[in-house]
Amino acid sequence: MAYGIKAFDIRSRGRIEQVSISNPDTLDLTAYTVGDDKEVFIAIINKEHGTDARSADVNILVGADFLGAEVMYLTAPDNYRFATEGIALGGETINNDGIWKAKWNRLAFGDHEAHTVSVPPTSAAIVRIK
């Protein structure tokens, strides 16, 4: 639970932004967007689980003021939704002393101002757009 709280704390400040989702494959998927005048954070949660679970390939379109974007993933080992160990946020675990050295990964956007973020089953992606 602590990892979920930390993930939402990363992007919990700002105003709620409108997000539009098209989900033709009817994945068990949710997205939330919060932002301010400098950054927008998108949390994409793929709730697919089990043997038939599917990854979500999410296309993100950005506007003309776009300066760059990064992504951080919340993952569990083997996409096991009841995992209590081996969970990572930004590729790192949160130590008992609270030290956490997460890593943002830069997203490369193409000429069409869009990028696809692949979100594995039973995981979440936090995208930061500047």
C-alpha positions in Angstrom: 0.0 0.0 0.0 2.9 2.4 0.8 4.0 2.2 -2.9 0.6 3.2 -4.1 0.5 6.1 -1.7 4.0 7.3 -2.7 3.0 7.0 -6.4 0.0 9.2 -5.9 1.9 11.6 -3.7 4.3 12.3 -6.6 1.5 13.7 -8.7 -1.1 14.7 -6.2 -0.6 18.5 -6.3 -2.3 20.8 -8.7 -5.7 21.0 -10.4 -7.5 18.1 -11.9 -7.1 18.1 -15.6 -9.4 16.6 -18.1 -8.2 13.4 -19.7 -9.8 11.6 -22.7 -9.5 7.8 -23.0 -10.4 5.6 -25.9 -10.2 1.9 -24.8 -11.3 -0.2 -27.8 -9.8 -3.4 -26.3 -11.8 -2.9 -23.1 -8.8 -3.2 -20.9 -9.3 -2.8 -17.1 -7.5 0.5 -17.2 -7.9 3.9 -15.4 -6.1 7.2 -15.9 -6.0 10.4 -13.8 -4.4 13.7 -14.7 -3.3 16.5 -12.3 -1.3 19.6 -13.3 -0.4 23.2 -12.9 1.1 25.8 -15.2 4.5 24.0 -15.4 3.8 20.3 -15.3 1.1 17.7 -15.9 1.1 14.3 -14.3 -0.8 11.4 -15.8 -1.3 8.2 -13.7 -2.2 5.2 -15.8 -3.2 2.1 -13.9 -3.5 -1.2 -15.7 -5.6 -3.4 -13.4 -5.4 -6.4 -15.8 -4.3 -9.5 -13.9 -4.2 -13.3 -14.3 -3.1 -15.5 -17.1 -5.0 -13.6 -19.8 -3.8 -10.1 -18.6 -2.8 -7.7 -21.3 -0.4 -4.8 -21.5 -1.9 -1.4 -22.2 -0.3 0.6 -25.0 -1.4 4.2 -24.2 -0.9 6.9 -26.7 -0.3 10.3 -25.1 -0.8 13.4 -27.2 0.8 16.7 -26.1 0.1 20.3 -26.9 2.2 23.0 -28.5 3.8 24.1 -25.1 5.4 20.7 -24.6 9.0 20.8 -23.4 9.7 17.1 -22.5 8.3 14.1 -20.7 9.4 11.3 -18.3 7.8 8.1 -17.0 8.1 6.2 -13.8 6.6 2.7 -13.2 5.0 1.1 -10.2 5.6 -2.7 -10.6 5.2 -5.9 -8.7 7.2 -9.1 -9.4 5.7 -11.3 -12.1 2.7 -8.8 -12.2 1.4 -10.5 -9.1 -1.4 -8.3 -7.7 -1.1 -9.7 -4.1 2.7 -9.2 -3.9 4.1 -7.9 -0.6 7.8 -8.0 -1.5 9.8 -7.0 -4.5 7.5 -4.0 -5.4 9.3 -1.1 -7.0 8.5 2.5 -7.9 10.8 4.1 -10.4 12.8 0.9 -10.5 13.7 1.2 -6.8 12.3 -0.1 -3.5 11.5 2.2 -0.6 13.9 1.3 2.3 12.8 0.9 5.9 14.5 4.2 6.6 12.4 5.9 4.0 15.3 6.4 1.5 14.1 6.0 -2.0 16.1 6.8 -5.1 13.5 6.6 -7.9 14.4 7.0 -11.6 12.5 8.9 -14.2 12.9 7.6 -17.7 12.9 10.2 -20.5 10.2 9.7 -23.2 11.0 10.6 -26.8 8.2 12.2 -28.6 8.1 12.1 -32.4 7.1 14.6 -35.0 3.4 14.1 -34.3 3.7 15.2 -30.7 2.7 11.7 -29.5 4.2 8.9 -27.6 3.1 5.4 -26.7 3.6 4.3 -23.1 3.4 0.5 -22.5 1.9 -0.3 -19.1 2.3 -4.0 -18.1 -0.5 -5.8 -16.4 -0.9 -5.2 -12.6 1.2 -2.0 -12.8 1.0 1.7 -13.1 2.8 4.4 -15.0 3.2 8.0 -13.8 4.0 10.3 -16.7 5.3 13.8 -16.1 4.9 16.2 -18.9 6.7 19.6 -18.8 
